[in-house]
Amino acid sequence: MGLVVQNKRDYYEVLGVERNAAPEEIKRAFRQAALKYHPDRNREPDAEQKFKEVSEAYEVLSDPEKRNRYDRFGHRGLDGVGLHDFAGMGVDDIFSVFSDIFGDVFGDRMYGRTRADRGIDIQAVVEVSLKEVASGVEKTLRFQRAGFCEVCGGKGAEPGTSPTTCRTCGGYGQVEQQRQMGFFVTRSVVDCPNCRGRGVVIDKPCKKCGGSGRAPKECVINVKVPAGVHDGQRIRLRGEGEPSRTGMARGDLHCILRVRPHEFLERDGDHLICRLPIAFTQAALGAQIEVPTLTGTSPLKIPPGTQHGTVFRLAGKGLPNLRSGRRGNEIVQVLIEIPSKLSREQKELLRKFAATEDKEVLPESKGFFERVREYLTGSDANGDQDT
């Protein structure tokens, strides 16, 4: 699956092409961007990040199915298509994903890097509700990842044929490279430029996979999400990524957690916040109301004379701490709603109430307005004052 990120740049903008760009134009734009941002050529602090960004954009726009989903649904449409985890990958791993492209762009010097025989990590997005965060849940994840071609068994050669040992490196996959700079001679061991580190050469590539030995595979995996997780956290499943060149070791699958917003509750760490509207009569007279929680509703007593914005606490109704398991609280803030329309009877009752209220409150109110009037009169007498 692809990683859903807010404010992620448009892939066409990243590569600098129009939305109707032809495949060759997209490939050419990627080659140019790769040359520009390659960390060995560009020493700017953000060069590697931009290099990964253009690599991700090319992976999507160079694949007809992924591009179609992206054009229709944007970044969210890529959930479940098996994007590589470019953000968490090293430059060497990206080389191996686009070896056919980078071999042309950077030449043999790219293969001077030493890479462990380990598969590439991939990532997927797992969405959970706030209620599932409270209890923990097991999710069934369906996605695509690269596996070995069923026709050639991962060898890359057409059935009935076999790869031959590379004559340049003798099957070791590496050669010694010597360079002379003035009076100095340097020697280094690099991946063989003929077989690109594989140790074998394929004379008749498999028609199904084009000699790569790989093919996309549909996978179904159960992921256990513990209680108390936070949005954006990762769960790593070892060995569930893509296989290495020799198939000896797979990479990992990184599950990115996305917590869906709740209709009534907001999260603040391990606590939950509920902003609860109540009638002004309930606030004035007091009431017993039901408050929404993750497990249903909970009773809450509103005392008479409750003011707008008053906060109440429902102990233990929050979320469990991921480490300690201790639950937070649900914080209920009451918001007093004033009716916008009143019936004739309601207006009359309120007028009667206001008349009784004025007898008790008016002296204090009058004193306040008298002080305001004196302040304004004094300001006029002394000229304009800074405020």
N, C-alpha and C positions, 0 to 999 in steps of 0.2 A: 504494500500500500504506500501511497505517497504521504508525505508529511504535510498536514494542513497548518499553515502559519499565517497569522494575521499580517497584513501589509507586505506580503511576499510580492515581489515584482513580477510583472507580466513577462512570460517567457519570450514572446516576440520582441518585447522591448529590450530584454537582456541581450539577445543576439543581434538586435538592430535590424530586423527584417519586418516586412509587411505580413499581415495575417494570411495572405494568399500566396506567400512565397513558395517556390518550387523546392523539392527535396534537395537538389543540387545547390540551390542558393542558400538553404539552411546549413548544409554541410560546409560550404565555403565560408559562411559567416562564423561558424564554429571554429574552423581552422584559424581564421584571422584573430578571433578573440583568444583562442588558446595560445597563439604566438604572443599576443599582447600581454596576457596575464600569467603566463607560465612562471612559477616562482624562481626558476633558474635564470630567467631573462628579465624579470621585473622585480626590483627590490623594494617596491612600495609596500608599506605595512599591510595593506588590504588586498594585495595581489592574489594571495592564495585563496582568500574568501571569494573573490570575483572569479577565479579560475574554477572553483567548485560550483559557483552559481551558473556559469555558462555551460559547464558539463551537465548539470541537472536539466537545464533548458534544452540542450541538444538531445539528451536521452528521451525526453518527451516528444519533441517536435520531429525527431527523425523516425519515430515509430508511428505508422499510420493509425493504429487503433488508439494509442495513447493520445496522439494529437487530436483525433476526433472527439474523444471524451473531454479533453481540455478545452477545445473550442466550444463545446456544448455546455459544460458545467463549471469551467474554471478549475482552480486548484482542488476543490472538493471532489471533482469528478475523477481524480486520480487515486482515490482510496481504493485499494484492492488490486492495483495493477503491478505491484512489485517493483517500485522504484528503489534504486540504490541509495544508501545512506551517505550521500556525498558530504554532508556536513560533518559526519563523524569519521570519514575515511581519510587516509593519508594520500598524498599525491601519487605514491607508487601504486596504490590500489586503483586509483582512477586511471592510471596508465593501462592497467591490465583490463579494465572494462572497455576502453577504446583503443586497444593495441593497434588495430588496423589503421585508425586515424592518426594516432600519435607517432606510429612508426614512420609515416610519411611526413608529418609535420616537423618532428624533432630529430629524425634520423637515428643512427645507431647510438648516439650518446645517451639517449634516454635509457637504454638497457644497461648502462653502467651502474644502475642502482641495484642493490641487492634486496631481493624480496623473499620473505619466508614462504614456504609452500603451504599457504593457508588460504582458504576461500574468502570471498568478499562478504562483508556484513551487509545486511539489508534492513529495512525498517518498515513498520506498519503502524497504522493508527487504530487504537482501540477506544471506543466511546463507552462511557459508563454514566449512569445517572447518579445523582447525589444520594439517593436511597441505597444504591449498590455500593457507594463509597462507605456508607455507614455499616454495612454488613459484610462486605467482601463478596466477590462473585467469580464464577468461572465463565469465561467467554469463549465461544467458538470462532476462531479466526480463519477466514478463507482468503487466500492471496496467491499470487504467482511468484515463482522464483525459478532461476535457471537450474536445470538438471542435465544429466547426460542424455545425449541423443539416443533414442530407442533404436534407430537404424544401425548406427555404427558403434553403439555402446560407449560413446565418449572418446573414441580414438580419432575421430575426424576423417577417417579414410573410408572410401567407398567399400561396401561389403564385398568380401572376396579378395581385398587387397589389404596391405598393412603399411603403416609408416616405416620408413627406412631410417637407419641411423644417419645422423647428420655427418657429412664428411668433413665439414669445417671444424667442428669441435669434438668429433669422435664419439658423440652421444653424451658428453658431459653437460652440454648446455651452456658452457662458459668457455671463454678464451682469454688469453693474456694479451693485453693491449699495451703497446709501447709508444710513447710520445717523446719527442725531443724538443726542448725549448732552449736554444742556445747551447751552452755547455752541459745542460742538465738533461738527463733521461729519466722519465718516469714510467713505471710499469704498474698496471692495475688489471684486475680480473673483472671482466664484464660479461653480460649475457651474450651469447653467440648471435651475431647479426643475421646469420643465415636461417637459423631455426628459432630465433627469438627466445632462447633459453629453454626450449622444450626438449632438445637433444635429438629430436627426430624431424624428418621432413616428409610431408604428405604429397605424394605425386598425383594421386587421384582423390581429391576432396569428396567427402560425402555430399551427395546432392541434397539431402534433407537439411543438413545444418550448415552446408557451405564450408565444411572443414573445421568448424569451431569445436565440434564435439558436444555442443550445448543445445538445449531446447527448453522453452518455457514449460514449467510444470505447475499444475493446480495443486495447492496444498491446503489441508485442513488441520489446524492445530488448536488444542484447548489451552487457554492462557488463564492461569489463576491470578486474579487481581486481589491483593490483600486489602483489608479494611483500613481506611484512613489515608489512602493515597491522595496526591494532589495533582491538579491539572499540569500537564507538561512533564511529569515524571516518566522514567523509562523502566521497563522490565526487560532484562536481557535473557533470551533463551539461547544457551550455548549450543552450537552445532546445528542450528536451524537456518543458517544462511546458505550461500551458494558454495558449491564445491571448488576446491583448488584446481590448478591445472592438472595435477596428477590424481586428484580425487582422494588424497590421503586425509585431508582435514577440511571440514566445512567452516565457513564463517559463522557469525552469530546473527540472530534476529533480534532487533531492538523494537520493542512495542512502546509507542508513544501514547500516553494516556490523555484523553480529552474528556473532561467532566462536563456534561450538559447542564445548562442553567436550569434551576428549579423555578416553578411558577410563582411560588410564594416566599421562598427562603433564599437568603444570600449567605455565602460562606465567608467567615473571617477566621482563618486558621482552623482551629478545632471547634470554634463556636459557629452558631447559626444565628442569623438576624432575620426577624420577621417584623415588618412594618405593618401594623394592624389598624385599619380605620374603624373608628367607633362613633356612635352618635353623640352629640353634645349632651343629650339627656342622660345617656349611660354614664358619661364622664361626671355629670353633676350629681346624679342620684346614686351612682354605683350600679354594678351589674355583674352577673356571672356569665362569661362568654367562653366559647370553644376556640382554641388557637390551633391552626394547622401545624403539624409536626411531620417528621419523616415517616412516622408509624401510624398516622391518622390524625386525631385531634387530642388536645389536652385542655382541661378546664383551667380558667384563670379568673380570679376574683378582682374586679375593678372597684376600688374603694370610692366612696362619694368624694367629689371635689378633685378628681384626678385631672391634671393639667395636660395640655397638648405637649407631646414629646416625652412624657413620663416613660421610664424604662422599667420593665419587669424581667425577672429571670426564671426560666424553667431549668432547674438543675438537672444535669445529666442527659438533656435532650439534644445535645450537639453531636459531633462526630468523634470517633475514637482516634486517639493519637497513634500514628503509624508505629511508633517505637514502644511506648508504654502501654497502649491500649486504653488509657484513661480517657473517659468521654468529656467533651466540652459541654457548654450550656447553650440553650436557646435564649437569645435576647429578644424580648418583645417590646417594641416601641409603639405606643398608641398615638394615633393621629386623629384628632377630633375633626369630624366633617360637619360643616355648616350646610344645612339644606338650602338649595338655590331657589326652590319654589315652596311656598306655604299656602295652605288652604285658608279660607276666611276665618274658620274657627281657630286654627293654629295661630294666626296673626293676633287675634283678639286675646287669646291666652297669654301670648308673649308680651303684649302691651300691658296686661294686668301684672305680669311678673316684673316687667320693667318699672312699673309704677312703685311696686314694693321695694325693688332693688334700689331705686333712686333715693329713697328715704334713708337708706343705710350708707350708700356709697357716695351720694352726691356731695356731701361736705368735703370729702377727701378729693374728689374729682375737681370741685370748684377751687380748692386750694391749689391744685396742680396748675389749672389754667390761669389762675391769678398770677402765679409765679412766672408763667410763660409770658403773660401780658406785660408784667413789670420788666422782664428781660428785654422784650422787644422795644418797649418805651425807652428804656435806658440806652439801648443801642442807637435809636434814632437821635436821642439827645446828644450823644457823644460822637456821632458820625458813624461811618461804616466800620465794622470790626472784622478782623480776620477770624475765620472759624476753622 
